[in-house]
Amino acid sequence: MLAIAAIGAGLSLGVVSAIAAEDVTEDQIVRALAVPKAPPLIRGLSLDRPAEQAAAPPAAPPAEDTFLQSVRGRAPRSFSPAEREQLATMAQAKPNIDLEITFDYNSANISQKSLRSVQALGRALTSPGLKGATFVVAGHTDAAGTDAYNQDLSERRADSIKRYLVEKFHIAGSDLVAVGYGKSKLKDPSRPLAEVNRRVQVVNMASKTAAKQP
């Protein structure tokens, strides 16, 4: 079993309760993955910045954006440990949602009972507010098994979600960055074999792409 999970919404790193796969809706996913809007401008607080600059949300650092563009379209197993860590660090302050997505035992095949949830995710990612952003789909396992086995399984399951979204919802493959972390980032280290650790993280990296696939 696996779950789609996240690291905290916006700048909040608090724990988010998981939503059962059969209960999640497209609207819940859209709201959770939306980029927070900039706070309203209060006139008179700044005399040295134009109003449009004061109201604009902070842009991603150039180096971060360059790195994100460099990993778009890559296969999960092509990432180096350093690249995986850089993605995880970047994702810590991005919009996200916790979902439960189960897979067939010892497999990367999405279970029948979770298809409805994955379909809700697909509809959400193609909605006007999210379409065109770059999303990280990161696979995680519990601590059972070897490092190599879990790394491979996490990569295959993250890639399975990505392929389903590309094939069924025609999302550009380069807009979905699939990556695996194996058992290296347990959600609950105090319970290394717990189900909560078997998950796939989906994070909105909020980098809109200019070119789209037909």
C-alpha positions as CSV (number, residue, x, y, z in Angstrom):
1,M,0.0,0.0,0.0
2,L,1.1,3.5,-0.7
3,A,-0.3,6.9,0.1
4,I,0.0,10.2,-1.7
5,A,1.2,12.6,1.0
6,A,2.8,16.1,1.4
7,I,5.1,18.1,3.5
8,G,2.9,21.0,4.6
9,A,0.8,23.7,2.8
10,G,2.4,26.9,1.8
11,L,4.9,27.9,4.5
12,S,3.3,25.7,7.1
13,L,5.2,22.5,7.9
14,G,2.5,21.1,10.2
15,V,1.2,17.5,10.0
16,V,-1.8,17.2,7.6
17,S,-4.4,14.5,8.3
18,A,-4.6,12.0,5.4
19,I,-7.9,11.9,3.4
20,A,-9.2,8.4,2.6
21,A,-8.8,7.7,-1.1
22,E,-12.5,7.0,-1.6
23,D,-13.5,10.3,0.0
24,V,-11.2,12.8,-1.7
25,T,-12.7,15.2,-4.2
26,E,-11.2,17.2,-7.1
27,D,-12.1,20.4,-5.3
28,Q,-10.2,19.4,-2.2
29,I,-7.1,18.6,-4.2
30,V,-7.3,21.9,-6.2
31,R,-7.6,24.0,-3.0
32,A,-4.8,22.1,-1.3
33,L,-2.4,22.4,-4.2
34,A,-3.2,26.1,-5.1
35,V,-0.3,28.5,-4.7
36,P,-1.2,30.9,-1.8
37,K,-2.1,34.4,-2.9
38,A,0.0,37.4,-1.9
39,P,-1.5,39.3,1.1
40,P,-3.5,42.5,0.1
41,L,-1.4,45.6,-0.3
42,I,-1.7,48.1,2.6
43,R,-1.1,51.6,1.2
44,G,1.4,53.8,3.0
45,L,3.5,51.1,4.5
46,S,6.2,51.4,1.8
47,L,7.2,54.6,0.0
48,D,10.2,53.1,-1.8
49,R,8.5,50.2,-3.7
50,P,6.0,50.4,-6.5
51,A,2.6,49.0,-5.5
52,E,2.8,46.2,-8.1
53,Q,6.1,45.0,-6.6
54,A,4.7,45.1,-3.1
55,A,1.7,43.0,-4.0
56,A,3.5,40.4,-6.1
57,P,4.3,37.0,-4.5
58,P,8.0,36.2,-4.1
59,A,9.6,34.6,-7.2
60,A,11.5,31.4,-6.9
61,P,15.3,31.9,-6.7
62,P,16.8,31.6,-10.2
63,A,19.0,28.7,-9.2
64,E,16.0,26.8,-7.9
65,D,14.0,27.4,-11.1
66,T,17.0,26.4,-13.2
67,F,17.4,23.1,-11.3
68,L,13.7,22.3,-11.6
69,Q,13.8,22.9,-15.3
70,S,16.8,20.5,-15.5
71,V,14.9,17.6,-13.9
72,R,11.7,17.9,-15.8
73,G,11.1,14.8,-18.0
74,R,13.7,12.7,-16.3
75,A,13.1,9.0,-15.4
76,P,13.0,8.4,-11.6
77,R,16.0,6.1,-11.6
78,S,18.1,8.8,-13.3
79,F,18.3,11.0,-10.2
80,S,21.4,11.1,-8.1
81,P,21.1,11.1,-4.3
82,A,22.1,14.8,-4.3
83,E,19.4,15.6,-6.8
84,R,16.8,13.8,-4.8
85,E,17.8,15.7,-1.7
86,Q,17.7,19.0,-3.5
87,L,14.1,18.3,-4.7
88,A,13.1,17.3,-1.2
89,T,14.5,20.5,0.3
90,M,12.8,22.6,-2.4
91,A,9.4,20.9,-1.7
92,Q,9.3,21.6,2.0
93,A,7.5,24.9,1.6
94,K,5.3,24.1,-1.3
95,P,1.5,23.5,-1.5
96,N,0.5,19.8,-1.1
97,I,-2.2,17.3,-0.1
98,D,-2.3,14.0,1.8
99,L,-4.2,11.2,0.1
100,E,-4.2,7.4,0.4
101,I,-3.4,5.6,-2.8
102,T,-3.0,1.8,-2.6
103,F,-1.2,-0.5,-4.9
104,D,-1.3,-4.2,-5.5
105,Y,0.9,-6.1,-3.2
106,N,4.6,-5.9,-4.0
107,S,3.6,-4.1,-7.3
108,A,3.5,-0.7,-9.0
109,N,-0.1,-1.4,-10.3
110,I,-2.6,1.0,-8.8
111,S,-5.3,-0.9,-7.0
112,Q,-8.9,-0.8,-8.3
113,K,-10.2,0.9,-5.1
114,S,-7.8,3.8,-5.6
115,L,-8.5,4.6,-9.2
116,R,-11.2,7.0,-8.4
117,S,-8.8,9.0,-6.2
118,V,-6.1,9.1,-8.9
119,Q,-8.7,10.2,-11.4
120,A,-9.7,13.0,-9.0
121,L,-6.1,14.0,-8.9
122,G,-5.9,14.0,-12.7
123,R,-8.9,16.3,-13.0
124,A,-7.5,18.6,-10.4
125,L,-4.1,18.9,-12.1
126,T,-5.8,19.8,-15.4
127,S,-8.1,22.4,-13.8
128,P,-7.5,26.1,-14.8
129,G,-5.8,27.0,-11.6
130,L,-3.2,24.2,-11.6
131,K,-2.8,23.3,-15.3
132,G,0.8,24.0,-16.5
133,A,2.5,23.9,-13.1
134,T,5.3,21.5,-12.4
135,F,4.4,18.8,-9.8
136,V,6.8,16.4,-8.0
137,V,5.4,12.9,-7.5
138,A,7.7,11.3,-4.9
139,G,7.5,7.6,-3.9
140,H,8.2,6.5,-0.3
141,T,8.2,3.1,1.4
142,D,8.3,1.8,5.0
143,A,11.5,0.4,6.5
144,A,10.9,-3.3,5.7
145,G,13.3,-4.8,3.1
146,T,16.6,-3.7,1.8
147,D,17.6,-0.2,0.7
148,A,17.9,-1.2,-2.9
149,Y,14.6,-3.0,-3.0
150,N,12.7,-0.1,-1.5
151,Q,14.4,2.5,-3.6
152,D,13.3,0.6,-6.8
153,L,9.8,0.0,-5.5
154,S,9.3,3.7,-4.6
155,E,10.5,4.8,-8.1
156,R,8.2,2.4,-9.9
157,R,5.2,3.4,-7.9
158,A,5.9,7.2,-8.4
159,D,6.4,6.5,-12.1
160,S,3.1,4.5,-12.2
161,I,1.1,7.5,-11.0
162,K,2.9,9.7,-13.5
163,R,2.2,7.4,-16.4
164,Y,-1.5,7.1,-15.5
165,L,-1.9,10.9,-15.4
166,V,-0.1,11.4,-18.7
167,E,-2.0,8.6,-20.5
168,K,-5.5,9.2,-19.1
169,F,-5.4,13.0,-18.6
170,H,-2.9,14.1,-21.2
171,I,-0.8,16.0,-18.7
172,A,2.6,16.8,-20.2
173,G,5.1,14.3,-18.9
174,S,7.6,17.1,-18.3
175,D,5.2,18.7,-15.9
176,L,5.4,15.7,-13.6
177,V,8.7,15.0,-11.9
178,A,8.6,11.4,-10.6
179,V,11.2,10.5,-8.0
180,G,11.8,7.8,-5.4
181,Y,13.1,8.0,-1.9
182,G,12.7,4.4,-0.7
183,K,12.8,4.2,3.1
184,S,15.1,7.2,3.5
185,K,12.4,9.6,4.6
186,L,10.0,7.9,6.9
187,K,6.9,10.0,7.7
188,D,6.8,8.4,11.2
189,P,10.4,7.4,12.2
190,S,9.1,6.1,15.6
191,R,7.0,3.5,13.7
192,P,9.3,2.5,10.8
193,L,6.9,-0.3,9.6
194,A,3.7,1.7,9.8
195,E,1.4,2.1,6.9
196,V,1.7,5.9,7.0
197,N,5.3,5.6,5.7
198,R,4.1,3.9,2.5
199,R,3.2,6.9,0.4
200,V,3.6,9.0,-2.7
201,Q,4.1,12.8,-2.2
202,V,2.5,15.2,-4.6
203,V,3.8,18.7,-4.4
204,N,3.0,21.8,-6.5
205,M,6.4,23.3,-7.4
206,A,4.5,26.3,-8.9
207,S,6.7,26.7,-12.0
208,K,4.5,27.3,-15.0
209,T,5.7,26.0,-18.3
210,A,5.6,28.0,-21.5
211,A,5.6,25.2,-24.0
212,K,2.8,22.5,-23.8
213,Q,2.5,19.2,-25.5
214,P,-0.3,18.9,-28.1
